[in-house]
Amino acid sequence: MEIIKLRDDYIKLGQALKAAGMVESGVDAKFAIQDGLVKVNGKVEVQRGKKLHDGDMVEFNGSQIKIIV
């Protein structure tokens, strides 16, 4: 599980996928999210700009990201 520590109040979903090294670029993140391959807190999320806050969990391609403060 990857851990992303927030510097601001939130991080956007596409940025989190890039920061965790799960995708190569923003374009890859965009397509993965649009294709319904990414879950946030157990639900499929299709908004690349979805704001993630402390405690949110992201799942993609068998890996997880936890957002912490």
Protein Blocks (a to p, Z undefined) as FASTA:
>chain_A
ZZdddfblbdcfklmmmmnopafblklmmmmmmnopaceehiacfbfklccdehiacdee
hiacdddZZ
